[in-house]
Amino acid sequence: MSATEVHHALWVAYGAGGVAGSIRKDDAGYLVTMAGADEAMGPYPTMEIAKSALHAHMRPGSDWPDFREH
């Protein structure tokens, strides 16, 4: 991979009730899509910020989800 290429990736967030949402890395940054949502949120500059944004949009009191790369 050259210095100008961006690794595109997808992480799915699993909460107690199943899939909570996903995070997709693209050229703009990290995009968060909540399960059932039509629109993505972001872009966020880092994965950690995207994870925090996804968790903040989950039901109040939800445990931190398990993020798995796909």
N, C-alpha and C positions, 0 to 999 in steps of 0.2 A: 504494500500500500504506500503510495507516495505521500508527501507531507500535505498535499492539497486535497486528498481524498477523505471523505467522512464515512466512518463506519455506521451504516444504518442498522438499527437493532430495535427489538420489541421486547418489553417486559410486561408480564401480566401480573396484576396485584390480586392476591387471593385473601379474602377476609373470612370471618366465621360463617357468613352466609353464601360463600362461593366467590365468583369473580366480582371484584369491586371496580376494576377499571384497568387501564393499560397506559404505558408510557412508551412513546415511539421517539427514537433519536433520528433526526434528519439534519439537513444542512443548516436549518434555522436554530436548532437547539433541541430541547426535549418537550414534546407535546403530550399532554395528559388528556385522556378520554375516559370519563366515568362510564361504567356499565349502563347501557340504555340511553346514553346521551347521543345527540346528533352532531354536536360540535366539540372540537378539541379546545383545551385551554392552553395558553402559553403563546409563544415558546418560553421555556425557562432556561436559564444559562447553565445549570448543572443538574445532574441526576438527583442529588440530595434535595435540592429545592423542588424539583418535580415530584419526588416522593412525598415531601411534606405537603405540597399542594394537593396531591391526590388524597392523602390521609385527612386533610382539613375539610375536604368535600364529602367525606364519608359520614354516616350517621354519628351524631355526638356520642361520645363514650366508646366508640369502636376501638378495638385493639389495633396496633400497627399491623398492616397487612404483610403477607409473605410475597416478595417480589421474585418472580422466576423469569429468566431470559428465555425467549423462544426464537 
